[in-house]
Amino acid sequence: MLLVGNASSVCQVDGTWRYPTPLCLAPCVVPAVAQGNLTIRSNVSQPDELKVAHGTEVLVHCEERYEPSGNSTPVVCNNGTWSHIPRCQPASCKYMAKAPKNGMVIAPKTEHGMKARYRCKDGYVLRGANTTECRYGNWTGELPYCQEVYCPFPGYVDNGKVLLVGNMGLYDYRPYVRKVTNNKQIMYDCNRGYVLAEGPPGATCVGGHWSPKQLPRYRRPPITWGWNAWRLGCWERSGSSLQ
């Protein structure tokens, strides 16, 4: 026990004690730390290695791949009780897992056992493992990569054609054009003398696929007499004979 205060006192004339009542503060038992050890910091001689006096600080030293648990505040003996239990735990990862180029990594925390998930930007597909795990301070596995995907030629349109929307206007879309990237758009146009019967007027490249994927269907319109006539999808000057 540690005595804090005067070991003796004197009863004064007025009936009070000269010194306040001292405190007897209990020591703390030095715990064993798995995967680590303790260093005692104290100005007081410690005759018993299994116990330390009140107010004594201990430093926690952990083995490789382990780290002290809790916050960074010192572990202090306070009247027989430690401010927090000194122990070593598997080391957390100091940094977030590296993100692949054109991608990202998502994880709630970087503690031991936590998993992070890889994702790619729109227009890219992930090649490799889609998750990694923090194990003893390091992220496991090989870093995956994000591969850009392209939309294929959508196919020929009967009685029409496919136009690729570019920065300077519309261009005929041919099968040899390979690298049509995400968010690129195409438009469909009918041949002269045909109108849109059903289907979309165009499509957008989304993740390597055209959306919508349906191709339009064109048909010949009924003969319309008069100067000009609108028809869905195309403009045709009527008045001529249609076969």
KABELZI-V633649 format. One record per backbone hydrogen bond with DSSP energy under -0.5 kcal/mol. CO is the residue of the C=O (numbers start at 1). NH is the residue of the N-H. E is the energy in kcal/mol with one decimal. If there is no record, write none. Layout:
CO,NH,E / CO,NH,E
This chain:
1,3,-0.6 / 2,4,-0.6 / 2,25,-3.1 / 3,5,-0.6 / 4,23,-2.9 / 10,12,-0.6 / 10,18,-2.2 / 12,15,-1.9 / 16,12,-3.1 / 23,4,-3.3 / 23,25,-0.6 / 25,2,-2.9 / 26,80,-1.2 / 28,52,-2.5 / 29,31,-0.6 / 32,34,-0.6 / 33,36,-1.3 / 34,88,-0.6 / 35,63,-2.8 / 37,61,-2.9 / 39,59,-3.1 / 40,42,-0.6 / 41,57,-2.0 / 45,47,-0.7 / 47,49,-0.6 / 48,51,-1.1 / 50,30,-3.0 / 52,28,-2.8 / 53,56,-1.8 / 56,77,-2.4 / 57,41,-3.5 / 58,75,-1.0 / 59,39,-2.3 / 59,61,-0.5 / 61,37,-2.5 / 63,66,-1.8 / 65,91,-2.4 / 67,89,-2.9 / 74,76,-0.7 / 75,58,-2.2 / 76,78,-0.5 / 76,83,-2.3 / 77,55,-3.0 / 78,81,-0.9 / 81,78,-3.2 / 87,69,-2.2 / 89,67,-2.6 / 91,137,-1.4 / 100,103,-1.6 / 101,146,-0.6 / 102,121,-2.5 / 104,119,-2.4 / 106,117,-3.0 / 110,93,-2.9 / 111,114,-2.1 / 114,134,-2.8 / 116,132,-2.1 / 117,106,-2.6 / 119,104,-3.0 / 121,124,-1.7 / 123,149,-2.6 / 125,147,-2.9 / 126,128,-0.5 / 127,145,-2.0 / 130,118,-2.8 / 132,116,-3.0 / 133,135,-0.6 / 133,140,-2.1 / 134,113,-3.5 / 135,138,-1.3 / 138,135,-3.4 / 145,127,-3.0 / 145,147,-0.6 / 147,125,-2.7 / 151,180,-0.5 / 156,158,-0.6 / 157,160,-1.8 / 158,218,-0.5 / 159,191,-2.8 / 161,189,-2.4 / 162,173,-2.6 / 163,165,-0.5 / 163,187,-2.8 / 164,166,-0.6 / 164,171,-2.1 / 166,169,-0.7 / 169,166,-3.6 / 171,164,-3.7 / 172,174,-0.7 / 174,177,-1.8 / 176,178,-0.9 / 178,180,-1.6 / 179,181,-0.8 / 180,151,-2.5 / 181,184,-1.7 / 184,205,-3.0 / 185,165,-2.5 / 186,203,-1.8 / 187,163,-3.4 / 189,161,-2.7 / 191,194,-1.7 / 195,219,-2.6 / 198,217,-2.8 / 201,188,-2.7 / 203,186,-2.5 / 204,206,-0.6 / 204,211,-2.4 / 205,183,-3.4 / 206,209,-1.1 / 209,206,-3.4 / 211,204,-2.3 / 217,197,-3.1 / 217,198,-1.5 / 219,195,-3.4 / 223,225,-0.5 / 224,239,-0.7 / 229,236,-1.0 / 231,234,-0.7 / 232,196,-2.0 / 234,231,-1.0 / 236,229,-1.0 / 236,238,-0.8 / 240,239,-0.5
